[in-house]
Amino acid sequence: MSTQSITSPQSDEAGEHGPAMNGADVLVSALEREGVEAIFAYPGGASMELHQSLTRSDKIRTILPRQEQGGGFMAHGYARATGKAGVCMATSGPGATNLVTCIADAFMDSIPLVAITGQVYQQFIGKAAFQETDFFGMTLPIVKHSYLVLTAEDLPRIVKEAFYLATSGRPGPVVIDIPKDVQQKVFEPFFPAEVGNLEGYKLDSPKATDEELVEVLNLISKAKKPVLYTGGGIISADAHKELKEFAELTGLPVTHTLMGLGVFDPDHPQSCYWYGMHGTVAGNWAVCESDLLICAGARFDDRITGKVDKYAQEAYVIHFDLDKSEHNKNVHAHFPIRSDIKYALKRMSELIKERKLGKPDLKSWMDTITGWKEKYPFKYEKGKHISSQEAVEALYEVSKGEAIITTGVGQHQMWAAQYYRYKEPRTYISSLGLGTMGFGYPAAVGAKVARPDKEVIDIDGDGSFLMNVQELATAKIEKINAKCLLLNNQHLGMVVQWEDRFYESVRGHTILCDPENIGGPENEDGIYPDYIKMCEGFGVKARRIIKREDLHDGIQEMLDADEPFLLEVIVPHTEHVLPMIPQGKSAKEMLID
């Protein structure tokens, strides 16, 4: 594979010739033609030309993060909130490598991302020059494609291809690495109107045949305990309406992954809500006991399956997926179907109506599931102090469930999924496949740029938030009204939970404050660091809540603020996320209490 291209230029391509300009201006013009409205970019020696060109654009808003990883996660949040490709940019060497985690995160969660990096002059590549790294090579395992642009004239085509690759099929990240001499070269560009034939990349928009879909419907009609399992692919395909119609026509119980939050109304009588390691008992047990498991727009990762050889042992597995590499990767699919999921769901609904097919008799099965839902809801006990669960639930009540929620990674991430109810797609934005701490607040900034009409709130933990706390400066200076509900327990809560459950509560460096003076609801003086003073330094409004009677008022103050705001709620570190499937166990062995 060529470092700069996966296709050859076509002499008869449709497009437009531009006036003579340098490569940096060509890049910006190409981005404008792709409809890019915002780029999250941190400058450096190898990308200064690109930034100079961006200053001359009246179509692209350049937002300066305070660290490249923050910019990458802002682009991720932008993409998740819109479905469009998020765009980030960094200089060579350490600037570029600071994007690696963001790129890997987008790859794991199938998020469209275009990461642009400056590179040293071509004559210095491979010679250990100042701030030189082989960014093309190091990102190959975590991208859909990487480009090292060696010919300036290829830039317009490469940008066109990059956005197409990032957003088509199964979305994902694409890297464009541009040497400084390419940025400086003056030439007359040709901007192609469309993507040509990409060698090695065939997007054939696969559609399940009617024969396959009829067979699925036949299997549904015979099943006694079927389950429809969905995920983030439904959101990527904008297929939540088709999912609802199909589910209601068949009467199937519906569960989904964390990536699928918002695809199906959690209050719908057929909903089992989300399942997996910390998901609902009903969802996990329904899948475990199913005789027909229809997976649509999801993959079988380890947080879903638990112990694989005990996963849905009695189920006949149908797996719809656009990416056939997911078929039989972790769980054997008896009936793998490669198809666009929006088409498959819509067509199955049409076939049901055309053939006047009735619903299968699932009363007994639904009664069982309803019993589980009633007996084992998400629950917590109110104690002396505000718990994280209580704070999230209060946020849901006061915000009326209308906010876009981002999260960091840890216990708070799970509680945000359990106690904030998501009824629309693209309203829960979290790092799920890679599980990256520090994701939440920069993602909130990016989501707010994408959706200024929506309240965007990062539900975060103190450990996760501190990893990218510098992005408060971005929000303040750029006037981006992203907020944070900080659940501060002074510990790395999820690791502490595992220490309590499996390591006899021995603390393996999981205390974030002074171990000799642990802060908390009963020791305010020991709380460290002081986030209120930190926010004061950034010029960001903040408030600390310890007493239960102040919680709703504090949340309302945060929501009313027309500027960035941090609401710190001091919570105990003793709470555990339940239910929980212990590592190496099956869903039937999940811990409930």
FENLINVEN-V910958 format. One record per residue. N is the residue number from 1. RES is the residue in three letters. NEAR is the number of other ideal C-beta (glycine too) atoms within 8 Angstrom. Layout:
N_RES_NEAR / N_RES_NEAR
This chain:
1_MET_4 / 2_SER_5 / 3_THR_7 / 4_GLN_10 / 5_SER_10 / 6_ILE_10 / 7_THR_10 / 8_SER_5 / 9_PRO_8 / 10_GLN_7 / 11_SER_4 / 12_ASP_3 / 13_GLU_10 / 14_ALA_5 / 15_GLY_9 / 16_GLU_6 / 17_HIS_7 / 18_GLY_10 / 19_PRO_4 / 20_ALA_5 / 21_MET_10 / 22_ASN_11 / 23_GLY_14 / 24_ALA_12 / 25_ASP_10 / 26_VAL_15 / 27_LEU_15 / 28_VAL_14 / 29_SER_13 / 30_ALA_13 / 31_LEU_12 / 32_GLU_11 / 33_ARG_8 / 34_GLU_10 / 35_GLY_6 / 36_VAL_11 / 37_GLU_6 / 38_ALA_12 / 39_ILE_15 / 40_PHE_16 / 41_ALA_17 / 42_TYR_12 / 43_PRO_8 / 44_GLY_12 / 45_GLY_10 / 46_ALA_15 / 47_SER_17 / 48_MET_11 / 49_GLU_13 / 50_LEU_16 / 51_HIS_11 / 52_GLN_9 / 53_SER_13 / 54_LEU_12 / 55_THR_7 / 56_ARG_8 / 57_SER_10 / 58_ASP_3 / 59_LYS_6 / 60_ILE_12 / 61_ARG_7 / 62_THR_11 / 63_ILE_15 / 64_LEU_10 / 65_PRO_14 / 66_ARG_8 / 67_GLN_11 / 68_GLU_13 / 69_GLN_13 / 70_GLY_16 / 71_GLY_19 / 72_GLY_19 / 73_PHE_17 / 74_MET_20 / 75_ALA_17 / 76_HIS_17 / 77_GLY_18 / 78_TYR_16 / 79_ALA_16 / 80_ARG_11 / 81_ALA_14 / 82_THR_9 / 83_GLY_8 / 84_LYS_10 / 85_ALA_12 / 86_GLY_17 / 87_VAL_14 / 88_CYS_18 / 89_MET_14 / 90_ALA_17 / 91_THR_15 / 92_SER_16 / 93_GLY_11 / 94_PRO_6 / 95_GLY_17 / 96_ALA_17 / 97_THR_10 / 98_ASN_12 / 99_LEU_16 / 100_VAL_11 / 101_THR_11 / 102_CYS_16 / 103_ILE_16 / 104_ALA_10 / 105_ASP_17 / 106_ALA_16 / 107_PHE_12 / 108_MET_9 / 109_ASP_12 / 110_SER_11 / 111_ILE_13 / 112_PRO_14 / 113_LEU_19 / 114_VAL_14 / 115_ALA_17 / 116_ILE_14 / 117_THR_18 / 118_GLY_19 / 119_GLN_14 / 120_VAL_13 / 121_TYR_9 / 122_GLN_9 / 123_GLN_5 / 124_PHE_9 / 125_ILE_11 / 126_GLY_6 / 127_LYS_6 / 128_ALA_4 / 129_ALA_9 / 130_PHE_6 / 131_GLN_13 / 132_GLU_13 / 133_THR_9 / 134_ASP_6 / 135_PHE_15 / 136_PHE_12 / 137_GLY_7 / 138_MET_9 / 139_THR_12 / 140_LEU_8 / 141_PRO_4 / 142_ILE_9 / 143_VAL_13 / 144_LYS_8 / 145_HIS_11 / 146_SER_12 / 147_TYR_15 / 148_LEU_11 / 149_VAL_14 / 150_LEU_9 / 151_THR_7 / 152_ALA_10 / 153_GLU_7 / 154_ASP_12 / 155_LEU_15 / 156_PRO_14 / 157_ARG_12 / 158_ILE_13 / 159_VAL_13 / 160_LYS_15 / 161_GLU_15 / 162_ALA_13 / 163_PHE_12 / 164_TYR_10 / 165_LEU_13 / 166_ALA_15 / 167_THR_9 / 168_SER_7 / 169_GLY_6 / 170_ARG_7 / 171_PRO_10 / 172_GLY_14 / 173_PRO_15 / 174_VAL_16 / 175_VAL_15 / 176_ILE_13 / 177_ASP_13 / 178_ILE_15 / 179_PRO_16 / 180_LYS_13 / 181_ASP_9 / 182_VAL_14 / 183_GLN_15 / 184_GLN_10 / 185_LYS_9 / 186_VAL_6 / 187_PHE_10 / 188_GLU_7 / 189_PRO_12 / 190_PHE_11 / 191_PHE_13 / 192_PRO_12 / 193_ALA_7 / 194_GLU_6 / 195_VAL_7 / 196_GLY_10 / 197_ASN_5 / 198_LEU_12 / 199_GLU_7 / 200_GLY_6 / 201_TYR_8 / 202_LYS_5 / 203_LEU_6 / 204_ASP_4 / 205_SER_5 / 206_PRO_8 / 207_LYS_9 / 208_ALA_13 / 209_THR_6 / 210_ASP_8 / 211_GLU_6 / 212_GLU_11 / 213_LEU_13 / 214_VAL_9 / 215_GLU_9 / 216_VAL_13 / 217_LEU_12 / 218_ASN_8 / 219_LEU_12 / 220_ILE_13 / 221_SER_8 / 222_LYS_6 / 223_ALA_11 / 224_LYS_7 / 225_LYS_10 / 226_PRO_16 / 227_VAL_16 / 228_LEU_13 / 229_TYR_13 / 230_THR_17 / 231_GLY_15 / 232_GLY_12 / 233_GLY_15 / 234_ILE_17 / 235_ILE_15 / 236_SER_11 / 237_ALA_11 / 238_ASP_8 / 239_ALA_13 / 240_HIS_12 / 241_LYS_6 / 242_GLU_11 / 243_LEU_15 / 244_LYS_11 / 245_GLU_11 / 246_PHE_14 / 247_ALA_14 / 248_GLU_8 / 249_LEU_10 / 250_THR_11 / 251_GLY_10 / 252_LEU_12 / 253_PRO_14 / 254_VAL_14 / 255_THR_18 / 256_HIS_16 / 257_THR_13 / 258_LEU_11 / 259_MET_12 / 260_GLY_16 / 261_LEU_11 / 262_GLY_12 / 263_VAL_12 / 264_PHE_14 / 265_ASP_7 / 266_PRO_9 / 267_ASP_6 / 268_HIS_10 / 269_PRO_5 / 270_GLN_12 / 271_SER_12 / 272_CYS_14 / 273_TYR_11 / 274_TRP_13 / 275_TYR_16 / 276_GLY_12 / 277_MET_8 / 278_HIS_11 / 279_GLY_12 / 280_THR_15 / 281_VAL_11 / 282_ALA_13 / 283_GLY_14 / 284_ASN_15 / 285_TRP_11 / 286_ALA_16 / 287_VAL_16 / 288_CYS_12 / 289_GLU_7 / 290_SER_13 / 291_ASP_9 / 292_LEU_13 / 293_LEU_13 / 294_ILE_13 / 295_CYS_15 / 296_ALA_15 / 297_GLY_16 / 298_ALA_15 / 299_ARG_8 / 300_PHE_11 / 301_ASP_8 / 302_ASP_7 / 303_ARG_6 / 304_ILE_11 / 305_THR_11 / 306_GLY_15 / 307_LYS_9 / 308_VAL_9 / 309_ASP_5 / 310_LYS_9 / 311_TYR_14 / 312_ALA_10 / 313_GLN_7 / 314_GLU_6 / 315_ALA_11 / 316_TYR_10 / 317_VAL_12 / 318_ILE_15 / 319_HIS_12 / 320_PHE_12 / 321_ASP_16 / 322_LEU_11 / 323_ASP_7 / 324_LYS_7 / 325_SER_5 / 326_GLU_9 / 327_HIS_10 / 328_ASN_6 / 329_LYS_8 / 330_ASN_8 / 331_VAL_12 / 332_HIS_5 / 333_ALA_11 / 334_HIS_6 / 335_PHE_12 / 336_PRO_10 / 337_ILE_12 / 338_ARG_9 / 339_SER_13 / 340_ASP_10 / 341_ILE_15 / 342_LYS_10 / 343_TYR_10 / 344_ALA_15 / 345_LEU_14 / 346_LYS_12 / 347_ARG_12 / 348_MET_12 / 349_SER_12 / 350_GLU_8 / 351_LEU_13 / 352_ILE_12 / 353_LYS_8 / 354_GLU_6 / 355_ARG_6 / 356_LYS_5 / 357_LEU_7 / 358_GLY_4 / 359_LYS_7 / 360_PRO_11 / 361_ASP_5 / 362_LEU_12 / 363_LYS_6 / 364_SER_8 / 365_TRP_11 / 366_MET_12 / 367_ASP_8 / 368_THR_8 / 369_ILE_12 / 370_THR_9 / 371_GLY_8 / 372_TRP_12 / 373_LYS_11 / 374_GLU_6 / 375_LYS_7 / 376_TYR_9 / 377_PRO_7 / 378_PHE_6 / 379_LYS_4 / 380_TYR_8 / 381_GLU_4 / 382_LYS_5 / 383_GLY_6 / 384_LYS_3 / 385_HIS_11 / 386_ILE_13 / 387_SER_12 / 388_SER_13 / 389_GLN_11 / 390_GLU_12 / 391_ALA_14 / 392_VAL_17 / 393_GLU_10 / 394_ALA_11 / 395_LEU_14 / 396_TYR_11 / 397_GLU_8 / 398_VAL_10 / 399_SER_12 / 400_LYS_5 / 401_GLY_9 / 402_GLU_6 / 403_ALA_11 / 404_ILE_14 / 405_ILE_13 / 406_THR_16 / 407_THR_16 / 408_GLY_19 / 409_VAL_13 / 410_GLY_13 / 411_GLN_13 / 412_HIS_16 / 413_GLN_13 / 414_MET_11 / 415_TRP_14 / 416_ALA_14 / 417_ALA_13 / 418_GLN_11 / 419_TYR_10 / 420_TYR_14 / 421_ARG_8 / 422_TYR_11 / 423_LYS_9 / 424_GLU_6 / 425_PRO_9 / 426_ARG_11 / 427_THR_12 / 428_TYR_12 / 429_ILE_14 / 430_SER_14 / 431_SER_12 / 432_LEU_10 / 433_GLY_9 / 434_LEU_10 / 435_GLY_7 / 436_THR_10 / 437_MET_10 / 438_GLY_13 / 439_PHE_17 / 440_GLY_17 / 441_TYR_18 / 442_PRO_19 / 443_ALA_18 / 444_ALA_18 / 445_VAL_18 / 446_GLY_18 / 447_ALA_18 / 448_LYS_13 / 449_VAL_12 / 450_ALA_12 / 451_ARG_10 / 452_PRO_7 / 453_ASP_3 / 454_LYS_11 / 455_GLU_9 / 456_VAL_15 / 457_ILE_16 / 458_ASP_17 / 459_ILE_18 / 460_ASP_15 / 461_GLY_15 / 462_ASP_13 / 463_GLY_13 / 464_SER_15 / 465_PHE_16 / 466_LEU_8 / 467_MET_9 / 468_ASN_13 / 469_VAL_9 / 470_GLN_9 / 471_GLU_15 / 472_LEU_14 / 473_ALA_9 / 474_THR_17 / 475_ALA_14 / 476_LYS_12 / 477_ILE_7 / 478_GLU_9 / 479_LYS_6 / 480_ILE_11 / 481_ASN_12 / 482_ALA_14 / 483_LYS_16 / 484_CYS_15 / 485_LEU_15 / 486_LEU_13 / 487_LEU_15 / 488_ASN_12 / 489_ASN_14 / 490_GLN_14 / 491_HIS_10 / 492_LEU_9 / 493_GLY_14 / 494_MET_11 / 495_VAL_9 / 496_VAL_12 / 497_GLN_11 / 498_TRP_9 / 499_GLU_14 / 500_ASP_9 / 501_ARG_10 / 502_PHE_6 / 503_TYR_9 / 504_GLU_4 / 505_SER_6 / 506_VAL_6 / 507_ARG_9 / 508_GLY_7 / 509_HIS_4 / 510_THR_10 / 511_ILE_9 / 512_LEU_10 / 513_CYS_11 / 514_ASP_8 / 515_PRO_7 / 516_GLU_4 / 517_ASN_9 / 518_ILE_11 / 519_GLY_13 / 520_GLY_12 / 521_PRO_11 / 522_GLU_4 / 523_ASN_10 / 524_GLU_8 / 525_ASP_6 / 526_GLY_12 / 527_ILE_12 / 528_TYR_9 / 529_PRO_6 / 530_ASP_7 / 531_TYR_13 / 532_ILE_10 / 533_LYS_8 / 534_MET_11 / 535_CYS_12 / 536_GLU_9 / 537_GLY_6 / 538_PHE_9 / 539_GLY_5 / 540_VAL_13 / 541_LYS_9 / 542_ALA_12 / 543_ARG_12 / 544_ARG_9 / 545_ILE_12 / 546_ILE_10 / 547_LYS_7 / 548_ARG_7 / 549_GLU_4 / 550_ASP_9 / 551_LEU_14 / 552_HIS_9 / 553_ASP_7 / 554_GLY_12 / 555_ILE_14 / 556_GLN_9 / 557_GLU_11 / 558_MET_13 / 559_LEU_10 / 560_ASP_6 / 561_ALA_11 / 562_ASP_4 / 563_GLU_9 / 564_PRO_13 / 565_PHE_13 / 566_LEU_14 / 567_LEU_15 / 568_GLU_12 / 569_VAL_16 / 570_ILE_15 / 571_VAL_14 / 572_PRO_10 / 573_HIS_10 / 574_THR_4 / 575_GLU_13 / 576_HIS_9 / 577_VAL_11 / 578_LEU_8 / 579_PRO_12 / 580_MET_11 / 581_ILE_15 / 582_PRO_10 / 583_GLN_4 / 584_GLY_5 / 585_LYS_9 / 586_SER_10 / 587_ALA_13 / 588_LYS_7 / 589_GLU_8 / 590_MET_13 / 591_LEU_9 / 592_ILE_7 / 593_ASP_3
